[in-house]
Amino acid sequence: MSNINAWKKLSRDDERSAQKLKDAGYLRGCISRAYYAVYSAATMHMLASGYIPDARKEGPPHGEVLNLVGRIDSISRERLEMISGKIRILYRMRLDADYFANKNVDARMAGTGLTICRSVLKEFSIL
């Protein structure tokens, strides 16, 4: 399996995991997996556009994924700006879920994270 296909599979697996975590009441884990689903999808497209990660890593740093504009040549600049905005929102949600124990993470927030995730994955032709 090519590296690009591996990232696509990882993206799909993470989206499915996010849904299962939400259904089981693990809302913080749901948001984390939803973010990593879009991270994997963005990485797949960046690699397909010729991105070369650091020799010690398989994927880009989060900051490079958050700023996709100019990194993916198969998607228009306007669409990439919209996608980057959605990924930024989901990234902030993930930081809250993973690193701030006092932040309230409820079912509505997890549902919003999954909605954003699926919207991005559709833009990237994963779903």
N, CA, C and O atoms as a GROMACS GRO file, in nm:
protein
  508
    1MET      N    1   0.085  -0.117   0.000
    1MET     CA    2   0.000   0.000   0.000
    1MET      C    3   0.090   0.124   0.000
    1MET      O    4   0.185   0.132   0.078
    2SER      N    5   0.060   0.219  -0.087
    2SER     CA    6   0.141   0.340  -0.091
    2SER      C    7   0.119   0.423   0.034
    2SER      O    8   0.018   0.408   0.103
    3ASN      N    9   0.214   0.509   0.062
    3ASN     CA   10   0.204   0.596   0.179
    3ASN      C   11   0.077   0.682   0.172
    3ASN      O   12   0.013   0.707   0.274
    4ILE      N   13   0.041   0.728   0.051
    4ILE     CA   14  -0.078   0.810   0.034
    4ILE      C   15  -0.203   0.729   0.070
    4ILE      O   16  -0.291   0.778   0.140
    5ASN      N   17  -0.210   0.605   0.022
    5ASN     CA   18  -0.325   0.520   0.056
    5ASN      C   19  -0.330   0.488   0.204
    5ASN      O   20  -0.439   0.476   0.261
    6ALA      N   21  -0.215   0.475   0.268
    6ALA     CA   22  -0.212   0.448   0.412
    6ALA      C   23  -0.271   0.566   0.489
    6ALA      O   24  -0.345   0.546   0.586
    7TRP      N   25  -0.239   0.689   0.447
    7TRP     CA   26  -0.296   0.808   0.513
    7TRP      C   27  -0.446   0.815   0.491
    7TRP      O   28  -0.520   0.855   0.580
    8LYS      N   29  -0.493   0.777   0.371
    8LYS     CA   30  -0.637   0.777   0.343
    8LYS      C   31  -0.708   0.676   0.433
    8LYS      O   32  -0.813   0.706   0.489
    9LYS      N   33  -0.652   0.558   0.447
    9LYS     CA   34  -0.710   0.456   0.534
    9LYS      C   35  -0.711   0.503   0.678
    9LYS      O   36  -0.810   0.483   0.750
   10LEU      N   37  -0.602   0.564   0.722
   10LEU     CA   38  -0.595   0.616   0.858
   10LEU      C   39  -0.702   0.722   0.881
   10LEU      O   40  -0.764   0.725   0.988
   11SER      N   41  -0.725   0.807   0.783
   11SER     CA   42  -0.828   0.909   0.794
   11SER      C   43  -0.966   0.847   0.813
   11SER      O   44  -1.042   0.887   0.901
   12ARG      N   45  -0.997   0.749   0.730
   12ARG     CA   46  -1.126   0.681   0.742
   12ARG      C   47  -1.140   0.609   0.876
   12ARG      O   48  -1.244   0.616   0.940
   13ASP      N   49  -1.035   0.541   0.918
   13ASP     CA   50  -1.038   0.470   1.046
   13ASP      C   51  -1.061   0.567   1.162
   13ASP      O   52  -1.138   0.538   1.253
   14ASP      N   53  -0.992   0.682   1.157
   14ASP     CA   54  -1.007   0.780   1.266
   14ASP      C   55  -1.148   0.838   1.269
   14ASP      O   56  -1.202   0.862   1.377
   15GLU      N   57  -1.208   0.862   1.153
   15GLU     CA   58  -1.346   0.914   1.149
   15GLU      C   59  -1.442   0.812   1.211
   15GLU      O   60  -1.530   0.848   1.288
   16ARG      N   61  -1.424   0.686   1.176
   16ARG     CA   62  -1.510   0.581   1.231
   16ARG      C   63  -1.488   0.566   1.382
   16ARG      O   64  -1.582   0.545   1.458
   17SER      N   65  -1.362   0.575   1.422
   17SER     CA   66  -1.330   0.567   1.566
   17SER      C   67  -1.393   0.682   1.642
   17SER      O   68  -1.444   0.664   1.752
   18ALA      N   69  -1.391   0.800   1.583
   18ALA     CA   70  -1.451   0.918   1.648
   18ALA      C   71  -1.599   0.893   1.673
   18ALA      O   72  -1.650   0.924   1.781
   19GLN      N   73  -1.669   0.839   1.574
   19GLN     CA   74  -1.812   0.811   1.591
   19GLN      C   75  -1.835   0.708   1.702
   19GLN      O   76  -1.924   0.724   1.785
   20LYS      N   77  -1.755   0.602   1.702
   20LYS     CA   78  -1.771   0.498   1.805
   20LYS      C   79  -1.743   0.554   1.945
   20LYS      O   80  -1.812   0.520   2.040
   21LEU      N   81  -1.643   0.639   1.956
   21LEU     CA   82  -1.611   0.701   2.085
   21LEU      C   83  -1.726   0.790   2.131
   21LEU      O   84  -1.762   0.789   2.248
   22LYS      N   85  -1.784   0.866   2.039
   22LYS     CA   86  -1.898   0.952   2.074
   22LYS      C   87  -2.014   0.866   2.122
   22LYS      O   88  -2.075   0.894   2.225
   23ASP      N   89  -2.045   0.761   2.045
   23ASP     CA   90  -2.156   0.672   2.080
   23ASP      C   91  -2.138   0.609   2.219
   23ASP      O   92  -2.235   0.585   2.290
   24ALA      N   93  -2.013   0.582   2.256
   24ALA     CA   94  -1.982   0.519   2.385
   24ALA      C   95  -1.967   0.622   2.498
   24ALA      O   96  -1.945   0.585   2.613
   25GLY      N   97  -1.978   0.751   2.464
   25GLY     CA   98  -1.969   0.855   2.567
   25GLY      C   99  -1.828   0.906   2.593
   25GLY      O  100  -1.808   0.982   2.688
   26TYR      N  101  -1.732   0.866   2.513
   26TYR     CA  102  -1.594   0.914   2.528
   26TYR      C  103  -1.576   1.037   2.438
   26TYR      O  104  -1.519   1.028   2.329
   27LEU      N  105  -1.626   1.149   2.486
   27LEU     CA  106  -1.640   1.268   2.404
   27LEU      C  107  -1.506   1.336   2.374
   27LEU      O  108  -1.486   1.387   2.264
   28ARG      N  109  -1.416   1.335   2.470
   28ARG     CA  110  -1.283   1.393   2.445
   28ARG      C  111  -1.208   1.311   2.340
   28ARG      O  112  -1.144   1.367   2.250
   29GLY      N  113  -1.216   1.181   2.351
   29GLY     CA  114  -1.152   1.094   2.252
   29GLY      C  115  -1.214   1.111   2.114
   29GLY      O  116  -1.145   1.104   2.013
   30CYS      N  117  -1.344   1.134   2.110
   30CYS     CA  118  -1.414   1.158   1.983
   30CYS      C  119  -1.355   1.279   1.913
   30CYS      O  120  -1.325   1.273   1.793
   31ILE      N  121  -1.338   1.387   1.985
   31ILE     CA  122  -1.286   1.510   1.925
   31ILE      C  123  -1.142   1.489   1.879
   31ILE      O  124  -1.104   1.535   1.771
   32SER      N  125  -1.063   1.421   1.958
   32SER     CA  126  -0.925   1.395   1.921
   32SER      C  127  -0.916   1.313   1.793
   32SER      O  128  -0.840   1.348   1.702
   33ARG      N  129  -0.993   1.206   1.784
   33ARG     CA  130  -0.991   1.122   1.664
   33ARG      C  131  -1.046   1.199   1.543
   33ARG      O  132  -0.997   1.181   1.432
   34ALA      N  133  -1.147   1.282   1.563
   34ALA     CA  134  -1.202   1.362   1.453
   34ALA      C  135  -1.094   1.454   1.396
   34ALA      O  136  -1.081   1.467   1.275
   35TYR      N  137  -1.017   1.517   1.485
   35TYR     CA  138  -0.908   1.603   1.437
   35TYR      C  139  -0.806   1.520   1.359
   35TYR      O  140  -0.763   1.559   1.250
   36TYR      N  141  -0.766   1.406   1.413
   36TYR     CA  142  -0.664   1.327   1.345
   36TYR      C  143  -0.714   1.269   1.213
   36TYR      O  144  -0.634   1.240   1.124
   37ALA      N  145  -0.844   1.252   1.198
   37ALA     CA  146  -0.898   1.211   1.069
   37ALA      C  147  -0.871   1.318   0.964
   37ALA      O  148  -0.832   1.287   0.852
   38VAL      N  149  -0.893   1.446   1.000
   38VAL     CA  150  -0.867   1.552   0.902
   38VAL      C  151  -0.717   1.576   0.885
   38VAL      O  152  -0.673   1.609   0.775
   39TYR      N  153  -0.640   1.560   0.991
   39TYR     CA  154  -0.494   1.571   0.979
   39TYR      C  155  -0.443   1.468   0.877
   39TYR      O  156  -0.361   1.501   0.791
   40SER      N  157  -0.491   1.346   0.888
   40SER     CA  158  -0.447   1.239   0.797
   40SER      C  159  -0.490   1.267   0.654
   40SER      O  160  -0.413   1.244   0.560
   41ALA      N  161  -0.612   1.317   0.636
   41ALA     CA  162  -0.660   1.350   0.501
   41ALA      C  163  -0.577   1.463   0.441
   41ALA      O  164  -0.540   1.457   0.323
   42ALA      N  165  -0.548   1.565   0.520
   42ALA     CA  166  -0.466   1.676   0.471
   42ALA      C  167  -0.326   1.628   0.437
   42ALA      O  168  -0.269   1.668   0.336
   43THR      N  169  -0.270   1.543   0.521
   43THR     CA  170  -0.137   1.488   0.495
   43THR      C  171  -0.136   1.411   0.364
   43THR      O  172  -0.043   1.425   0.285
   44MET      N  173  -0.238   1.330   0.340
   44MET     CA  174  -0.250   1.255   0.216
   44MET      C  175  -0.242   1.349   0.095
   44MET      O  176  -0.167   1.324   0.001
   45HIS      N  177  -0.320   1.457   0.099
   45HIS     CA  178  -0.321   1.552  -0.013
   45HIS      C  179  -0.190   1.629  -0.026
   45HIS      O  180  -0.145   1.657  -0.136
   46MET      N  181  -0.129   1.661   0.087
   46MET     CA  182  -0.001   1.731   0.082
   46MET      C  183   0.106   1.642   0.018
   46MET      O  184   0.185   1.687  -0.065
   47LEU      N  185   0.109   1.515   0.057
   47LEU     CA  186   0.205   1.421  -0.001
   47LEU      C  187   0.181   1.405  -0.152
   47LEU      O  188   0.276   1.400  -0.230
   48ALA      N  189   0.054   1.397  -0.190
   48ALA     CA  190   0.021   1.383  -0.332
   48ALA      C  191   0.063   1.506  -0.413
   48ALA      O  192   0.086   1.496  -0.533
   49SER      N  193   0.072   1.621  -0.346
   49SER     CA  194   0.114   1.745  -0.413
   49SER      C  195   0.264   1.766  -0.406
   49SER      O  196   0.314   1.871  -0.446
   50GLY      N  197   0.337   1.667  -0.355
   50GLY     CA  198   0.482   1.675  -0.354
   50GLY      C  199   0.546   1.717  -0.223
   50GLY      O  200   0.667   1.738  -0.217
   51TYR      N  201   0.465   1.731  -0.118
   51TYR     CA  202   0.521   1.767   0.014
   51TYR      C  203   0.616   1.657   0.059
   51TYR      O  204   0.585   1.538   0.046
   52ILE      N  205   0.730   1.696   0.112
   52ILE     CA  206   0.827   1.601   0.166
   52ILE      C  207   0.846   1.630   0.315
   52ILE      O  208   0.900   1.735   0.350
   53PRO      N  209   0.801   1.539   0.401
   53PRO     CA  210   0.815   1.563   0.546
   53PRO      C  211   0.959   1.551   0.591
   53PRO      O  212   1.045   1.498   0.521
   54ASP      N  213   0.984   1.602   0.710
   54ASP     CA  214   1.113   1.588   0.776
   54ASP      C  215   1.153   1.441   0.773
   54ASP      O  216   1.068   1.353   0.785
   55ALA      N  217   1.280   1.414   0.758
   55ALA     CA  218   1.329   1.276   0.746
   55ALA      C  219   1.291   1.188   0.864
   55ALA      O  220   1.284   1.066   0.850
   56ARG      N  221   1.268   1.248   0.980
   56ARG     CA  222   1.235   1.170   1.100
   56ARG      C  223   1.085   1.150   1.120
   56ARG      O  224   1.043   1.088   1.217
   57LYS      N  225   1.003   1.204   1.028
   57LYS     CA  226   0.858   1.196   1.045
   57LYS      C  227   0.793   1.151   0.914
   57LYS      O  228   0.850   1.165   0.806
   58GLU      N  229   0.672   1.099   0.927
   58GLU     CA  230   0.597   1.059   0.808
   58GLU      C  231   0.501   1.168   0.763
   58GLU      O  232   0.458   1.170   0.647
   59GLY      N  233   0.467   1.259   0.853
   59GLY     CA  234   0.370   1.363   0.820
   59GLY      C  235   0.420   1.500   0.861
   59GLY      O  236   0.525   1.513   0.925
   60PRO      N  237   0.345   1.603   0.825
   60PRO     CA  238   0.385   1.741   0.854
   60PRO      C  239   0.353   1.782   0.998
   60PRO      O  240   0.271   1.719   1.064
   61PRO      N  241   0.420   1.888   1.045
   61PRO     CA  242   0.381   1.945   1.175
   61PRO      C  243   0.238   2.002   1.164
   61PRO      O  244   0.192   2.033   1.055
   62HIS      N  245   0.172   2.014   1.277
   62HIS     CA  246   0.033   2.062   1.277
   62HIS      C  247   0.022   2.200   1.215
   62HIS      O  248  -0.076   2.228   1.146
   63GLY      N  249   0.118   2.286   1.238
   63GLY     CA  250   0.113   2.421   1.182
   63GLY      C  251   0.108   2.421   1.031
   63GLY      O  252   0.041   2.507   0.972
   64GLU      N  253   0.176   2.328   0.967
   64GLU     CA  254   0.173   2.322   0.821
   64GLU      C  255   0.039   2.269   0.770
   64GLU      O  256  -0.006   2.308   0.663
   65VAL      N  257  -0.023   2.182   0.846
   65VAL     CA  258  -0.155   2.132   0.808
   65VAL      C  259  -0.260   2.242   0.826
   65VAL      O  260  -0.353   2.254   0.747
   66LEU      N  261  -0.243   2.323   0.932
   66LEU     CA  262  -0.339   2.430   0.956
   66LEU      C  263  -0.334   2.537   0.848
   66LEU      O  264  -0.432   2.609   0.827
   67ASN      N  265  -0.222   2.550   0.779
   67ASN     CA  266  -0.208   2.647   0.672
   67ASN      C  267  -0.186   2.573   0.540
   67ASN      O  268  -0.074   2.567   0.489
   68LEU      N  269  -0.293   2.518   0.487
   68LEU     CA  270  -0.286   2.436   0.365
   68LEU      C  271  -0.267   2.518   0.238
   68LEU      O  272  -0.221   2.466   0.137
   69VAL      N  273  -0.303   2.646   0.244
   69VAL     CA  274  -0.301   2.729   0.123
   69VAL      C  275  -0.162   2.725   0.061
   69VAL      O  276  -0.062   2.754   0.127
   70GLY      N  277  -0.156   2.691  -0.067
   70GLY     CA  278  -0.030   2.683  -0.138
   70GLY      C  279   0.040   2.549  -0.124
   70GLY      O  280   0.144   2.527  -0.187
   71ARG      N  281  -0.014   2.459  -0.044
   71ARG     CA  282   0.051   2.329  -0.023
   71ARG      C  283  -0.016   2.216  -0.100
   71ARG      O  284   0.042   2.109  -0.119
   72ILE      N  285  -0.139   2.239  -0.145
   72ILE     CA  286  -0.212   2.137  -0.220
   72ILE      C  287  -0.254   2.199  -0.352
   72ILE      O  288  -0.333   2.293  -0.355
   73ASP      N  289  -0.200   2.146  -0.460
   73ASP     CA  290  -0.225   2.209  -0.589
   73ASP      C  291  -0.351   2.158  -0.660
   73ASP      O  292  -0.388   2.212  -0.765
   74SER      N  293  -0.416   2.057  -0.607
   74SER     CA  294  -0.534   2.000  -0.672
   74SER      C  295  -0.665   2.064  -0.626
   74SER      O  296  -0.772   2.027  -0.674
   75ILE      N  297  -0.657   2.158  -0.531
   75ILE     CA  298  -0.775   2.223  -0.474
   75ILE      C  299  -0.755   2.374  -0.484
   75ILE      O  300  -0.645   2.425  -0.461
   76SER      N  301  -0.861   2.446  -0.520
   76SER     CA  302  -0.850   2.592  -0.536
   76SER      C  303  -0.812   2.660  -0.405
   76SER      O  304  -0.838   2.609  -0.296
   77ARG      N  305  -0.751   2.775  -0.419
   77ARG     CA  306  -0.709   2.854  -0.303
   77ARG      C  307  -0.827   2.886  -0.211
   77ARG      O  308  -0.815   2.878  -0.089
   78GLU      N  309  -0.940   2.923  -0.270
   78GLU     CA  310  -1.058   2.959  -0.190
   78GLU      C  311  -1.107   2.840  -0.108
   78GLU      O  312  -1.137   2.854   0.010
   79ARG      N  313  -1.114   2.724  -0.172
   79ARG     CA  314  -1.157   2.604  -0.099
   79ARG      C  315  -1.057   2.567   0.010
   79ARG      O  316  -1.096   2.526   0.119
   80LEU      N  317  -0.928   2.582  -0.020
   80LEU     CA  318  -0.826   2.550   0.080
   80LEU      C  319  -0.835   2.644   0.200
   80LEU      O  320  -0.814   2.601   0.313
   81GLU      N  321  -0.866   2.770   0.176
   81GLU     CA  322  -0.883   2.864   0.288
   81GLU      C  323  -1.000   2.822   0.376
   81GLU      O  324  -0.990   2.827   0.499
   82MET      N  325  -1.110   2.781   0.314
   82MET     CA  326  -1.227   2.735   0.390
   82MET      C  327  -1.194   2.608   0.468
   82MET      O  328  -1.229   2.595   0.585
   83ILE      N  329  -1.126   2.514   0.402
   83ILE     CA  330  -1.088   2.389   0.468
   83ILE      C  331  -0.992   2.417   0.584
   83ILE      O  332  -1.008   2.361   0.692
   84SER      N  333  -0.894   2.504   0.562
   84SER     CA  334  -0.799   2.538   0.668
   84SER      C  335  -0.870   2.598   0.789
   84SER      O  336  -0.836   2.568   0.903
   85GLY      N  337  -0.970   2.682   0.763
   85GLY     CA  338  -1.047   2.741   0.873
   85GLY      C  339  -1.118   2.635   0.955
   85GLY      O  340  -1.119   2.642   1.078
   86LYS      N  341  -1.176   2.537   0.889
   86LYS     CA  342  -1.244   2.428   0.960
   86LYS      C  343  -1.144   2.344   1.040
   86LYS      O  344  -1.172   2.305   1.153
   87ILE      N  345  -1.029   2.318   0.980
   87ILE     CA  346  -0.928   2.238   1.051
   87ILE      C  347  -0.878   2.315   1.174
   87ILE      O  348  -0.854   2.254   1.278
   88ARG      N  349  -0.863   2.447   1.163
   88ARG     CA  350  -0.820   2.529   1.278
   88ARG      C  351  -0.920   2.517   1.393
   88ARG      O  352  -0.880   2.503   1.509
   89ILE      N  353  -1.049   2.524   1.360
   89ILE     CA  354  -1.152   2.511   1.464
   89ILE      C  355  -1.142   2.375   1.531
   89ILE      O  356  -1.144   2.366   1.654
   90LEU      N  357  -1.130   2.270   1.453
   90LEU     CA  358  -1.122   2.135   1.508
   90LEU      C  359  -0.994   2.115   1.588
   90LEU      O  360  -0.994   2.045   1.689
   91TYR      N  361  -0.885   2.177   1.543
   91TYR     CA  362  -0.758   2.169   1.617
   91TYR      C  363  -0.772   2.234   1.755
   91TYR      O  364  -0.726   2.179   1.855
   92ARG      N  365  -0.835   2.351   1.760
   92ARG     CA  366  -0.856   2.417   1.891
   92ARG      C  367  -0.945   2.331   1.981
   92ARG      O  368  -0.922   2.322   2.101
   93MET      N  369  -1.045   2.268   1.922
   93MET     CA  370  -1.132   2.179   2.000
   93MET      C  371  -1.050   2.062   2.055
   93MET      O  372  -1.068   2.022   2.170
   94ARG      N  373  -0.960   2.009   1.972
   94ARG     CA  374  -0.876   1.896   2.016
   94ARG      C  375  -0.785   1.938   2.130
   94ARG      O  376  -0.767   1.863   2.226
   95LEU      N  377  -0.726   2.057   2.120
   95LEU     CA  378  -0.640   2.104   2.228
   95LEU      C  379  -0.719   2.116   2.358
   95LEU      O  380  -0.671   2.075   2.464
   96ASP      N  381  -0.841   2.171   2.349
   96ASP     CA  382  -0.926   2.180   2.469
   96ASP      C  383  -0.956   2.042   2.525
   96ASP      O  384  -0.949   2.021   2.646
   97ALA      N  385  -0.991   1.949   2.437
   97ALA     CA  386  -1.028   1.815   2.481
   97ALA      C  387  -0.911   1.738   2.539
   97ALA      O  388  -0.927   1.663   2.636
   98ASP      N  389  -0.793   1.756   2.482
   98ASP     CA  390  -0.677   1.676   2.523
   98ASP      C  391  -0.595   1.736   2.636
   98ASP      O  392  -0.531   1.663   2.711
   99TYR      N  393  -0.597   1.869   2.650
   99TYR     CA  394  -0.503   1.932   2.742
   99TYR      C  395  -0.565   2.016   2.852
   99TYR      O  396  -0.493   2.063   2.940
  100PHE      N  397  -0.695   2.037   2.850
  100PHE     CA  398  -0.757   2.123   2.950
  100PHE      C  399  -0.868   2.046   3.022
  100PHE      O  400  -0.983   2.042   2.977
  101ALA      N  401  -0.832   1.986   3.134
  101ALA     CA  402  -0.924   1.900   3.208
  101ALA      C  403  -1.047   1.976   3.257
  101ALA      O  404  -1.154   1.917   3.273
  102ASN      N  405  -1.035   2.105   3.280
  102ASN     CA  406  -1.148   2.183   3.330
  102ASN      C  407  -1.242   2.231   3.220
  102ASN      O  408  -1.348   2.285   3.251
  103LYS      N  409  -1.205   2.213   3.094
  103LYS     CA  410  -1.294   2.251   2.984
  103LYS      C  411  -1.407   2.149   2.975
  103LYS      O  412  -1.384   2.028   2.980
  104ASN      N  413  -1.527   2.199   2.962
  104ASN     CA  414  -1.642   2.111   2.949
  104ASN      C  415  -1.650   2.060   2.805
  104ASN      O  416  -1.656   2.139   2.711
  105VAL      N  417  -1.650   1.931   2.790
  105VAL     CA  418  -1.667   1.868   2.659
  105VAL      C  419  -1.796   1.788   2.665
  105VAL      O  420  -1.804   1.686   2.734
  106ASP      N  421  -1.897   1.836   2.593
  106ASP     CA  422  -2.027   1.769   2.597
  106ASP      C  423  -2.060   1.705   2.463
  106ASP      O  424  -1.984   1.714   2.367
  107ALA      N  425  -2.175   1.640   2.458
  107ALA     CA  426  -2.216   1.569   2.336
  107ALA      C  427  -2.233   1.665   2.219
  107ALA      O  428  -2.205   1.628   2.105
  108ARG      N  429  -2.279   1.786   2.246
  108ARG     CA  430  -2.297   1.884   2.138
  108ARG      C  431  -2.162   1.920   2.076
  108ARG      O  432  -2.150   1.929   1.954
  109MET      N  433  -2.063   1.940   2.161
  109MET     CA  434  -1.929   1.974   2.112
  109MET      C  435  -1.871   1.856   2.031
  109MET      O  436  -1.813   1.877   1.925
  110ALA      N  437  -1.888   1.737   2.081
  110ALA     CA  438  -1.838   1.620   2.008
  110ALA      C  439  -1.910   1.606   1.874
  110ALA      O  440  -1.847   1.574   1.773
  111GLY      N  441  -2.040   1.631   1.873
  111GLY     CA  442  -2.116   1.627   1.748
  111GLY      C  443  -2.068   1.732   1.649
  111GLY      O  444  -2.059   1.706   1.529
  112THR      N  445  -2.038   1.852   1.700
  112THR     CA  446  -1.985   1.958   1.614
  112THR      C  447  -1.851   1.916   1.557
  112THR      O  448  -1.824   1.939   1.439
  113GLY      N  449  -1.767   1.856   1.639
  113GLY     CA  450  -1.637   1.809   1.591
  113GLY      C  451  -1.652   1.706   1.480
  113GLY      O  452  -1.579   1.712   1.381
  114LEU      N  453  -1.744   1.614   1.496
  114LEU     CA  454  -1.768   1.513   1.392
  114LEU      C  455  -1.824   1.575   1.265
  114LEU      O  456  -1.789   1.534   1.154
  115THR      N  457  -1.911   1.674   1.280
  115THR     CA  458  -1.967   1.742   1.162
  115THR      C  459  -1.858   1.813   1.084
  115THR      O  460  -1.852   1.804   0.962
  116ILE      N  461  -1.770   1.883   1.156
  116ILE     CA  462  -1.659   1.952   1.090
  116ILE      C  463  -1.568   1.850   1.023
  116ILE      O  464  -1.528   1.868   0.908
  117CYS      N  465  -1.537   1.743   1.093
  117CYS     CA  466  -1.453   1.637   1.039
  117CYS      C  467  -1.510   1.584   0.908
  117CYS      O  468  -1.438   1.577   0.808
  118ARG      N  469  -1.636   1.548   0.908
  118ARG     CA  470  -1.698   1.490   0.789
  118ARG      C  471  -1.705   1.590   0.674
  118ARG      O  472  -1.692   1.553   0.558
  119SER      N  473  -1.726   1.716   0.707
  119SER     CA  474  -1.727   1.819   0.604
  119SER      C  475  -1.591   1.829   0.534
  119SER      O  476  -1.584   1.837   0.412
  120VAL      N  477  -1.485   1.827   0.614
  120VAL     CA  478  -1.349   1.833   0.557
  120VAL      C  479  -1.319   1.707   0.478
  120VAL      O  480  -1.263   1.714   0.368
  121LEU      N  481  -1.356   1.592   0.531
  121LEU     CA  482  -1.328   1.467   0.460
  121LEU      C  483  -1.402   1.461   0.327
  121LEU      O  484  -1.352   1.404   0.231
  122LYS      N  485  -1.521   1.520   0.321
  122LYS     CA  486  -1.593   1.527   0.193
  122LYS      C  487  -1.520   1.619   0.096
  122LYS      O  488  -1.510   1.588  -0.023
  123GLU      N  489  -1.470   1.731   0.146
  123GLU     CA  490  -1.392   1.823   0.061
  123GLU      C  491  -1.268   1.752   0.004
  123GLU      O  492  -1.226   1.779  -0.109
  124PHE      N  493  -1.210   1.663   0.083
  124PHE     CA  494  -1.092   1.590   0.041
  124PHE      C  495  -1.124   1.459  -0.031
  124PHE      O  496  -1.033   1.382  -0.062
  125SER      N  497  -1.251   1.435  -0.058
  125SER     CA  498  -1.298   1.314  -0.128
  125SER      C  499  -1.260   1.185  -0.053
  125SER      O  500  -1.227   1.084  -0.115
  126ILE      N  501  -1.264   1.191   0.079
  126ILE     CA  502  -1.241   1.072   0.162
  126ILE      C  503  -1.374   1.003   0.189
  126ILE      O  504  -1.383   0.880   0.187
  127LEU      N  505  -1.476   1.081   0.213
  127LEU     CA  506  -1.612   1.026   0.238
  127LEU      C  507  -1.698   1.045   0.116
  127LEU      O  508  -1.815   1.006   0.116
   0.00000   0.00000   0.00000
